[in-house]
């Protein structure tokens, strides 16, 4: 008689992420607008997000967003940190698929090193453990300590709902789509965003923006509405423009003043406030 062997059940990446999201005891990840775009007075307005786009680092961006999502408390010893075993980070980052445990953990270290080089986190192994402690830095790459947006400060920030992970959308969206989701989350409903200004405003190409918008529309994250505006120098006197709107559950508006969220719309219109804002 053959002896039956039972295989030990192993938590999946999705189950691991869900457990960590539940532990965070909130339903969104707050990210300063400065991660996406610098202020208007800056000569170069591209920020940390542009580095992920230009380097094609979708794994790094997914990992960074997740670290922000699950780091929900400050400690006196290490600031805004999350400490987990290397294997847990590997499942959360999705590096375990078709990989040995050792190579999965090595991939985690490579991801964290890139994030540290971009001055978004620091990480270390607490002495005598196999854990990895990841500490957030301010999202603008200034190396300043992280503080919670909206907590005793007036920094503009966007909210990324946890549904991004819970629906599995985080693994489906390409880098252009993920970048444009963050960009769109900085804007009010029915915003205009001329793609020819993307390089100047955000640091990536119009083609990248257009591919991102198309993918978001295909996935049911965003709708595109055609509108017509007066164009005095056009032969017909009118021009067609796209107005975009994020759909539920991504419709949460960025926090803080209206001025912060309408900044690009005002600049694009030469100073006139955009319709519907």
C-alpha positions in Angstrom: 0.0 0.0 0.0 1.4 3.4 -1.1 2.0 5.9 1.6 0.0 9.1 1.0 1.9 12.3 1.5 0.2 15.7 2.1 1.7 18.9 0.8 1.8 21.8 3.2 -0.5 24.7 2.2 1.4 27.9 1.4 -0.1 31.3 1.5 -0.4 32.9 -1.9 0.8 36.4 -2.7 -2.8 37.6 -2.8 -3.5 36.1 0.7 -0.3 37.7 2.1 -1.1 41.1 0.7 -4.7 40.9 2.1 -3.4 40.0 5.6 -1.1 43.0 5.6 -3.7 45.3 4.2 -6.1 44.2 6.9 -3.4 44.8 9.5 -3.0 48.4 8.3 -6.5 49.2 9.5 -7.4 51.7 6.8 -8.7 51.4 3.2 -6.3 53.6 1.2 -2.7 54.5 0.7 -1.9 58.2 1.1 0.9 59.5 -1.3 2.0 63.0 -1.5 1.4 64.7 -4.9 5.2 65.5 -4.8 5.9 61.9 -5.7 4.1 62.4 -9.0 4.9 66.0 -9.9 6.9 68.9 -8.4 5.4 72.3 -7.9 4.7 74.7 -10.7 7.6 77.0 -9.8 10.2 74.2 -10.3 12.2 74.4 -13.6 12.0 70.6 -13.9 8.6 69.4 -12.7 9.3 65.6 -13.1 9.5 63.8 -9.8 10.3 60.4 -8.4 7.6 58.7 -10.4 9.3 59.6 -13.7 12.4 57.6 -12.6 10.3 54.4 -12.4 8.8 55.1 -15.9 12.1 56.0 -17.5 13.7 52.8 -16.1 10.7 50.5 -16.9 10.6 49.5 -13.3 7.0 48.3 -12.8 8.0 45.8 -10.1 9.7 48.6 -8.1 6.7 50.9 -8.4 4.3 48.1 -7.3 6.5 47.3 -4.4 6.8 51.0 -3.3 3.0 51.6 -3.4 2.5 48.5 -1.3 5.0 49.5 1.3 3.2 52.9 1.6 -0.1 51.0 1.9 0.9 48.7 4.7 3.1 51.1 6.7 0.4 52.8 8.8 2.1 53.5 12.2 5.1 55.4 13.5 7.4 54.0 16.1 9.8 56.0 18.4 12.7 53.8 17.4 12.5 53.6 13.6 9.9 56.0 12.4 7.4 54.9 9.8 8.6 51.3 9.3 7.3 47.8 8.5 9.3 44.8 9.6 8.6 41.4 8.0 10.5 38.2 7.2 12.1 38.1 3.8 9.8 35.4 2.6 6.7 37.5 3.5 8.1 40.5 1.5 8.8 38.1 -1.4 5.2 36.9 -1.5 3.9 40.5 -1.1 6.1 41.7 -3.9 5.2 38.8 -6.2 8.8 37.6 -6.5 8.1 33.9 -5.5 6.5 32.8 -8.8 8.7 30.2 -10.6 11.5 31.1 -8.2 13.4 29.3 -5.4 13.0 30.8 -1.9 16.6 32.1 -2.1 16.2 33.7 -5.5 12.8 35.2 -4.4 14.5 36.9 -1.4 17.3 38.1 -3.6 14.8 39.7 -5.9 13.3 41.5 -2.8 16.7 42.9 -1.9 17.2 44.2 -5.4 13.9 45.9 -5.4 14.5 47.5 -2.0 18.0 48.6 -3.1 16.5 50.4 -6.1 13.9 52.1 -3.9 16.7 53.2 -1.5 18.7 54.6 -4.4 15.7 56.7 -5.4 15.7 58.0 -1.8 12.2 56.7 -1.0 13.0 54.2 1.7 15.8 52.8 3.8 16.0 49.2 4.8 18.1 46.9 7.1 18.1 43.5 8.7 17.6 43.7 12.4 20.5 41.9 14.1 20.0 38.2 14.7 17.0 37.9 12.5 16.1 37.1 8.9 13.6 40.0 8.9 13.8 43.1 6.8 12.8 46.4 8.2 11.7 49.0 5.6 11.4 52.6 6.6 9.6 55.2 4.5 11.3 58.5 3.6 9.4 61.6 2.3 8.0 60.9 -1.2 9.8 63.8 -2.9 13.3 62.1 -2.6 14.6 64.8 -0.3 15.8 62.2 2.3 13.7 64.0 4.9 11.9 61.7 7.4 8.5 60.5 6.3 5.4 62.0 7.9 1.8 61.1 7.3 0.2 63.4 4.8 -2.6 65.4 6.3 -1.4 64.7 9.8 -0.5 68.1 11.1 0.6 69.3 7.7 -1.1 70.8 4.6 0.8 68.8 2.0 -1.4 67.8 -1.0 -1.8 64.1 -1.4 -3.7 61.5 -3.4 -5.5 58.4 -2.1 -5.0 55.0 -3.7 -7.8 52.7 -2.5 -6.9 49.2 -1.4 -9.1 47.8 -4.1 -6.1 48.2 -6.4 -4.6 45.2 -4.6 -7.8 43.4 -3.5 -9.1 43.1 -7.1 -5.7 42.0 -8.5 -5.6 45.1 -10.7 -2.1 46.0 -9.5 -0.7 43.0 -11.3 -2.7 43.6 -14.5 -1.8 47.3 -15.0 1.3 48.0 -17.1 3.7 50.7 -16.0 2.2 53.4 -18.3 -1.3 52.6 -16.9 -0.1 52.7 -13.3 1.7 56.0 -13.8 -1.3 57.5 -15.4 -3.6 56.2 -12.6 -1.4 58.1 -10.1 -1.4 61.1 -12.3 -5.2 61.1 -12.8 -5.6 60.7 -9.0 -4.0 64.1 -8.6 -6.8 65.7 -10.6 -10.4 66.7 -10.1 -13.3 65.0 -11.9 -13.5 65.5 -15.7 -10.0 66.9 -16.0 -8.2 67.8 -19.1 -4.6 66.7 -19.5 -3.0 67.5 -22.9 -0.6 64.6 -23.5 1.7 66.8 -25.5 2.7 68.5 -22.2 3.5 65.2 -20.4 7.3 65.4 -21.0 7.4 69.0 -19.6 5.0 68.3 -16.7 5.8 64.8 -15.7 8.9 63.5 -17.4 7.6 60.9 -19.8 6.4 60.8 -23.4 3.0 61.6 -24.8 2.9 58.1 -26.2 3.4 56.6 -22.7 0.5 58.8 -21.4 -1.8 57.8 -24.3 -1.1 54.1 -23.8 -1.7 54.4 -20.1 -5.1 56.2 -20.6 -6.2 53.6 -23.2 -5.4 50.7 -20.8 -7.2 52.4 -17.9 -10.3 52.9 -20.1 -10.1 49.2 -21.2 -9.9 48.0 -17.6 -12.9 50.1 -16.6 -10.9 52.4 -14.4 -11.3 55.6 -16.4 -13.8 57.1 -18.9 -12.9 59.5 -21.7 -15.5 62.2 -22.7 -15.2 64.2 -25.8 -15.8 67.9 -25.5 -15.6 71.0 -27.8 -14.1 74.3 -26.9 -13.7 77.6 -28.7 -10.5 77.9 -30.6 -10.1 81.5 -32.1 -7.1 80.5 -34.2 -8.6 77.3 -35.6 -10.1 77.4 -39.1 -13.4 76.2 -37.7 -13.2 78.2 -34.5 -13.6 75.1 -32.4 -11.4 72.3 -31.1 -12.1 68.8 -29.7 -10.6 68.0 -26.3 -10.6 64.9 -24.1 -12.0 65.1 -20.5 -11.1 62.2 -18.3 -12.9 60.9 -15.2 -11.8 58.1 -12.8 -14.5 55.6 -11.9 -15.4 53.9 -8.6 -13.4 53.0 -6.5 -10.7 55.3 -7.8 -12.9 58.5 -7.8 -11.5 59.8 -4.4 -10.2 63.3 -5.0 -6.8 64.4 -3.8 -6.8 66.0 -0.4 -6.1 69.7 0.4 -6.9 72.9 -1.5 -8.6 73.1 -4.9 -5.7 75.1 -6.1 -3.4 72.1 -5.8 -5.6 69.8 -7.8 -6.4 72.4 -10.6 -2.8 73.5 -11.1 -2.3 71.8 -14.4 -5.7 72.7 -15.8 -5.1 76.4 -15.1 -1.6 76.3 -16.7 -3.0 74.5 -19.8 -5.7 77.0 -20.3 -3.4 80.0 -20.0 -4.8 81.0 -16.6 -8.5 80.4 -17.2 -10.1 77.9 -14.9 -11.1 74.6 -16.6 -14.8 73.9 -17.0 -16.4 71.7 -14.4 -13.7 72.1 -11.7 
